[in-house]
Amino acid sequence: MTMEKFRLDGRVALVTGGNRGIGLAIAELFLEAGARCLVTARVETPALARLLATHPETAAWHGADVTDPAAPAAMVGAAVARFGRLDVLVNNAGVADNGDFHDFDDARLARIMDTNLVAPFRIARAAVPVMLAQGGGAIVNIGSISGEVANRPQFQVAYNASKAAVHQMTRVMAFEYAGRGIRVNAVAPGYVVSDMTAGGIANPEWNRVWTGNTPMGRLARPEEMATCALFLASDAASYVTGAVLVADGGYTTH
Ligand SMILES: NC(=O)c1ccc[n+]([C@@H]2O[C@H](COP(=O)([O-])OP(=O)(O)OC[C@H]3O[C@@H](n4cnc5c(N)ncnc54)[C@H](O)[C@@H]3O)[C@@H](O)[C@H]2O)c1
């Protein structure tokens, strides 16, 4: 019986940025765990098309740019229209940008903040009333170790600030809704093999620093973040709220 708490049978989940990488791995695992899943992304990739074809009844795609102010209401509405409810929101879509602090002009700063912080805020704001009306729900924000420590060797201050804000939004929302059935948690990945890190992995110096500073001696696979998100989304985490679950191979231990 206890192991069933790790499943999502009967639940409806919305996963942003689910056409590749960590978001796709989360959608795949949630479907395997019994959820129905609305995946949002700007484009339907071949990998997402395969996922939809494999789960024609339980997976659906909604095209959306998360920085569009109209997108949050539209994607929450699409989840409810397709599957009748919304139990789990995963704010996964995000972008990174590297460079010196003094070179981050307003456009670069706005792109990072609008995608990584403002969009999750707005999407959660659209989802919460639905969850309150249903009597509860779970929100999982994908933060980063970049919200806790400075990155090396690359500088990416706007990204770090955006993810630190996501962690604090997570804690404050958790406090605010703890008595109203909505749990709010974050996953803080270390370095994960994905399109976001492909350039750094291909750079021998960056790869050496990233791997060398990770006590486990390797980068993570997206699936290793999906299991963390599943735990936080599921009833297995029924007493967990306001947590930032660091999954970094030990990167932040030293
Ligand atoms: N890869 C890592 O090492 C790592 C580490 C810590 C945190 N993260 C976080 O994990 C999350 C997923 O990243 P990933 O590693 O899978 O990278 P990725 O680049 O493969 O995926 C990012 C996803 O976000 C989507 N996205 C970006 N901007 C969007 C927009 N405006 N509208 C809609 N979708 C948009 C992309 O299309 C893609 O689906 C991000 O929030 C990222 O910051 C990644």
The ligand as a Gaussian input file, in Angstrom:
#p B3LYP/6-31G(d) Opt

LIG

0 1
 N       20.586000      21.015000     -17.476000
 C       21.032000      21.413000     -16.301000
 O       22.210000      21.208000     -15.953000
 C       20.095000      22.090000     -15.327000
 C       20.572000      22.328000     -14.038000
 C       19.747000      22.938000     -13.117000
 C       18.470000      23.329000     -13.489000
 N       18.040000      23.115000     -14.748000
 C       16.689000      23.559000     -15.088000
 O       15.942000      22.482000     -15.567000
 C       14.902000      22.966000     -16.429000
 C       14.912000      22.167000     -17.717000
 O       16.153000      22.382000     -18.380000
 P       16.859000      21.290000     -19.309000
 O       18.147000      20.976000     -18.725000
 O       15.899000      20.195000     -19.617000
 O       17.162000      22.183000     -20.603000
 P       16.506000      22.247000     -22.053000
 O       17.064000      23.462000     -22.660000
 O       16.657000      20.948000     -22.745000
 O       14.951000      22.418000     -21.747000
 C       14.379000      23.641000     -21.429000
 C       12.941000      23.599000     -21.860000
 O       12.349000      24.871000     -21.583000
 C       11.702000      25.293000     -22.775000
 N       11.584000      26.746000     -22.832000
 C       12.554000      27.667000     -22.715000
 N       12.035000      28.892000     -22.881000
 C       10.700000      28.735000     -23.098000
 C        9.629000      29.596000     -23.357000
 N        9.808000      30.936000     -23.433000
 N        8.392000      29.078000     -23.523000
 C        8.203000      27.758000     -23.473000
 N        9.174000      26.867000     -23.240000
 C       10.413000      27.363000     -23.067000
 C       12.564000      24.741000     -23.893000
 O       11.909000      24.764000     -25.124000
 C       12.779000      23.345000     -23.358000
 O       11.650000      22.540000     -23.582000
 C       15.171000      24.459000     -16.615000
 O       14.355000      25.206000     -15.736000
 C       16.626000      24.589000     -16.192000
 O       16.927000      25.887000     -15.750000
 C       18.818000      22.494000     -15.692000

